[in-house]
């Protein structure tokens, strides 16, 4: 709670909510351009706590497993703090176990004053269960409501939809059910709406398109259905749109390109079909995640703008050649994943333009030809997966330049020749798989000394193709 610019928060029990982190197939990282501090984006200024503030805050902290049904006092607080409760408190102190606190799971009216001017409520990660009371709608000046990372259930309370001054609503990481209400459009001041990692179902309401101040919309990891709501395209300031891990279907609208301020677009793990959109004119776009859908056809040359840092198209039905110009023009790219499609042809040589690339995953396609020497120029690479294709020829000399490489997977191709001598320079390797090829030679002792988690080669038989004394799997 915040009263008169005084910060009052709940405790910090429990694990961080899943809504703050990437979903399946991604490491625990923040979004492009974000850091952990960004989630304090609208925190109120700190000030001195008075005795009354300590009572309220300590009450919340000492009851970190409250049933929310007992917190109807949020909207019905009145009366002064009694002298017997507050008399011995030192302004500015917050105690974790205070005998002066009320013992009930509510704040009695006689021990609290009117909180009509509350602007900030933060009860996140407190192990709360039950439903959020409708009385929260009585906090008419509330600007931020943060209850993420609890076990709250039921639908979005009607009271929340009366908070006309609300600009930040974080309800992610709970067990909320039902449909996202159409009346969400009543919250005309809303800028940040996080309802991800819940159990919402049904279509996304069209009325979300009326929230013209919205910059951040996260509805991931629910059970939402229907098609992509074209009304969202009308939200002029939207920068982050997360609809991943739902059951949204149909084709993406061409008008998607009109979302001029969009930076992050995550639609992965849905049921989208049709061709990939051409989003090359969206100059601010940094992340495009479309993996785990049913997109088909070829990769357009103007798929994404040069500002893009993450392009993830894995697990679709894409075919044809990987676009030379489409990939080569993405000079800011750090993460490129095209795995588990039906791409054919050669790995484009223009990949050498991607000097900042950290992750390159092309496995599970039908790529042919040699591994281009350009791969050895990508000195920022940490992950390189080329396995399960039809690549031929030798592994390129110069792989030893990839000093940051941790995962190298080239198994199940048609590669030949000896292992490059300079692989001994790959001192950060934790995974190296090369079986199912015609490679020969020996795994050098410096590689064995790395004690890798995964090291596999064709090292079985009386005359193995590759001599390896330290492989944990010999095929």
N, C-alpha and C positions, 0 to 999 in steps of 0.2 A: 504494500500500500504506500501511497505517497500523499501526505497531507501537508499543505503549506510548504511545499518544496522539501519536505523531510522524507527521506527514503526509508521505507519499511518493507522488508522482504521476508518470504518464508525461508525455511532451512534448505539445505542442499543435500537431501538424502536420495539414494537411488542412483541408477546408472544414467548416463547421458542419453537423451532420446534419440532414437534412430533417425528422426526427421532432420537432425542436424548433420548427418553424414550421408555419404553416398550409399546407394543401394547395391544390390547384387552385381558382382562383376567389377566392382570398383574398390580401390583402397580407401581407407578412412582419411579422406582429404577434404578440405573445404573447397567451395566452388571457385572458379576463376575470378581472381581479383578480390577474394574474401580472405579473412583471417578470423580466428576465434573472437577477436575483439569486435568484429562487425556486429555480433549479436547483442552488443550493448549499445547499438546505434542510437537509441532514443532514451537512454537511461536518464533519469532526472538528476539534477545537480545534488551533490551531497550537502548536508547541513547538520546542525546539531540536533540530536535526539532529545526530546523532553521526556519526562517520566511516563506520560501517556503513550508516547510512541514505543517506549520500551515494553510496556505492558502488552501492546498489541503484537509487536514483533516477537517477543519472547513467547507469547501464547502460541503463535503459529509454529515457532521452532521447536517448542516442547511437545507439540502434538503432530509430529511429522507423518503419522499414519491415520489422520483424521478421516472419518466418513464425511464426504462433502454434504450429505443431507443435514448435518448438524450445523452447517455454517450459514444458515439463513440470516444470522446476525449481520452478515456483510451488508445487507440492505436495510437493517433495522436497528442500527446503533444509535443510542441517544443517552443523554445524561452525562454528568461529569465523572472523571476518575475520582474515586473516593480517596480521602487522605490516608486511610489505613492501607490502601493498595500502593499508593505512589509516594508516600511520605519519605521513605528511606532510600529512594532511588537517586543515583547520581546521573544528571543529564549527560547523555552521550554514551552511557553504558548499555550493553545488551547482554543479558545473562542467558545461559543455556539451560539452567535448572533453578527456577526461582520459586520459593515457597509462597511468595505473595501473589502468584498468578492464580486466576480462577481455576478450579478443578474440573469444571464442566467442559464439554466439547463445543462451547460457544462463548462469546464474550457477552456477559450479562449487560443489559442496558444501563444498570446503575454504575458500571465500571468503564463506560466509554462515552465519548461525546458524539455529536452528530458528525458523520463523515461525508456529508453531501459534496464536499469539495475534493474528495479523493480523485487523483488523476492517474495513479499507477498501482496496479495489483500484480504481484509476482508470487505465485504459489507453485512455481515449477519444480519438478523433481522432488516432491515431498511424499510420494507414496500414497497420494489421496485416492480414495475410491468413492463409489456412489455417483451422484449426479450434481452438477453445478446448479445451485439454487437460482430460481428466476429472480430472486431479490437482488441479484447483482445488477439488474437493470435499473435499480434505484440510484446507482452511483452515476448520476447524470453528467458529471464532468470527467468521467473516466476516459483517459486517452490511450492507456496501454493495459491489456489484460494478458498475462502470461501464465498459463496453467499447463504447459507442455511437460511430457515425461512423467505422467501420473497413471492412474488406472480408472479415470473417469469414464462413465458409460452414459447411455441414453443419447437422445438427439441434442442438437445445439439448442440451449435454453432460449425460450422466447425473450427472456429478459435481456440477453446479450444483444438481440436485434433492435433494442431501444436505445443503444448507446451511440447517440448521434455524433459524439465527439471522439469516438474511438478511431485511432489511426494505426494501432498495432494489435493484432489478435493472433496469439500463438496458442493453439490448442492441439498441436501435433503430439504424436507419441502417446495417445490414450486409447480407449476402447469405444469411442463415440460411434453411434449407429444411425441408421435412417438415411434420409436424403439430405443433401446440402440445401437448406431452405432458400426459396426464391427471395424471401425477404432480406437476404443478405445484402441486397441492393439498398436497403435502408441506411446502411453504414456508409454514408456518403463521404466521410472523412478518411476512410480506410486506405492505408498505404501498404501495409504488410499483412497478408492473410495466409497463415500456415495451418492447414487441416490435414497434413500428410500423416501417414502411419496411424490410421484409424480403421474403422470398418464401415465407412460410408458406402452407400450403394445408389443405383439409379443414375440418371444422366446429370451432367454438370448443368446447373441452372443457367438459362440464357441471360438472366438479369445480372449476372456477374459483369457483363459488358457495360453496365451502367456505372460501375465504380471507376470513374475517370481519374481518380488520384492514385489508383493502385499501381505500385511498382514491383511488387513481389508476391506471386501467387504460387502456392505449393500444395498440391492435392495428391501427391504420390502415395503409392502403397495403400490403396483402398480397394474397393470393388466397384468402381464407377464404370458405367456402361454408356452406350450411345455413341454418337459421332463427335468429332472435334467441334466444339461450339464456336461457330464463326463469329459470334458476338464478342468473344474475347479479343478478336482482332481490332475491335473498336476502342479498346482501352489504350489511350494515347501514350501513357508514361510507362507501360509495363516493360521491365528489364529482365525479370526472372520468371520463367514459366515452367513448372515441374508438374507433369501429368503422368509420369512413368509408373509402371507396375499397377496397371488397372486393366480393364477390359474394353477400352475405347476402340472403335472399329471404323471402317470406311477409309476413304482417301483424304489426304491432307488438302485443304483448300488452297487454291492458287494465291488467294489474298494474304496468305501467311507472310509473304514478302513485304507487305505494307507495314509490318510491325517494326517501325524504324528504330526504336530504342531498345529492342530486345538484345540482351547479352547472352543469356543462358536459356536454351531450349532443350528440354529433356522429355522425350516421348517414348523412351525404350520400354520393352516388355509390355506391349499392348497388342492389338490385333489390326493394326493399320495395313492397308493393302495399296496397290497401285504403284505408280512410278515415284521416284524421289523428286522432291521439289527443287526448283532452281532458286537458291537463296543468295546468289552472289552479290546482289545489291544491298544486302543487309549489313552495312559497313561496320556496325558495332558488335556483330555476333561473335562470341568467343567460344561457346560450347554448343555442339550439335550432337545429341545422342538419339539415334533412331534404331538402335540394335534390338533384336528380339521381337521383330514384327514380321510381316509377310510382304515387304516391299519387293518389287521385281523390276526387270529391265536393266538398263545400263546406268552407269554413273555419269550424270551430266557434267559438262566442262565447267559450268557456272554453279555448281552445287553450293559453294560456300565462299564467303569473302576472304580476303587476305588477312583479316584480323583474327581468323579462327585459330584457337589453340587446342581444341579437342574435337576430333571427328570420329565417331564410333558408329559403324554400320554393320557390325557383326550379326550373324544369325538371322539373315534374311534370305531372299531368293534372287539376289543380284547376279547379273551375268555380263558377259562381254569383257572388254579390256579395261584395266584400271586407267582412268583418264590421265594422260601425260600432263596436259596443261592444267587439269583440275587439281591434281596433287601438287605439281611443281609450283603452282602459284600460291600455295598456302604456307608462306615463309615463316609465319609465327607458330606453326603447328608444333605441339609438344607430344600429342597422343593421337596415333592413327591406328584404328582397329577395323580391319576388313575381313576378319576371320569367318569361316563357316558360311560362305556364299558359293557361287559358281563362277568366279572370275577366271578368265583364261588369258593367254598371252604372257608376255614377259613383265617382270617387275620394272616399272618405268625408271629410266635413268635420271629423270628430273627429281627423283627423290633426294638427290644430293643437295637440292636447294633448302632442305628442311634442317637447317643447322642446329635448331633447338630441340629436335625430336628426341624424346626420352623413351617412347614406347612405340614399337612397330610390330603389329600382329597381322600377318597375312596367311596364317595357317588354315587348312581345311578348304582350299580352293582347288583349281586345276591349272595353276600357273606353270609355265614351261620356261625353258632356256636357263642360262646360268644365273647364279646370284650376282648381281651387278657389283662392280668394284665400288660404286658409289655408296654402298652400304657401309663400307669400311671408313667412309669419310664422316659418318654421323657420330661424332665423338661424344655427344651427350647421351647416347643410347644406354638405357638400363635393361630393357627387355626387347628381345628379337625372336619372334616365333615365325618360322618359315616351314614348319613341318606339314606333312600330309598334303603335298603338292606333287608335281612331276618335274621338279627342278633338276637340271643336269650340270655336268662339269665339276670343276673343283670349287672348294670353298675359297673365297678370294683372299689373296695375300693382303695383309694390312689389318686383319681383324684385331690384332694386338693393340691397335690404336684406340680401341673402344675400352678405355681404362675403367669406365664406370659400369660396364656390362655385368649384369647379375644373372640373367636368364637367357640362354641360347638354346633354341630348339630347332633342329634341322632334320629330325627323323622322318622316315618314310617318304623319301624322295628317290631320285636316281643319281645322286651325287657320286663322284668318283675321285680318285687321286688320294694323295697322302694328306693327313691333317696338317694344316699350316704350322710351321715351326713357331711362329710368334704368338700362338695361343697361350704360351707360358706367361705372357704379359697380362692376361686377364685375371687379375688377382682378386676381383670382387665376385667372381662367379659363385653362385649357389646352386644353379641348375644347368646341366649341359647334357642334352640328349641327341644322339646321332645314329641310332640303330636303324636298320631297314634301308641302308644305302650300299654303295660299293666302295666306301671309304676304307683306306688302309693306313698302316703305320702304328704308332704307339701313343698312348696317352702319356704325356711327359710327367715326370715325378713332381714338378712344381704344381701341376694341376691336382695330383693326388693329395698333395700336402694341404690343399684348401679345405679338405674334409667337407665336401659339398653335400647338400641335402639329397640331390638327385644327380647321378652320373650313370648314363646308360650308353652302351655301345654293342656292336656285333663282335663280342669277345668270347663266344662259346666255341667248342669243338677243339679237335686236335690241332688244327691250323686255323686259328681265328683270323678274321679280317683285320681286326684291331686288337693289339695287345694292351690289356688294361689290368693292372694289379689292384686297382682300387674301386672299380665300378661296383655299384650296388645292385646292378641288374645287367646281366649279359644275355643278349638274345642270340 
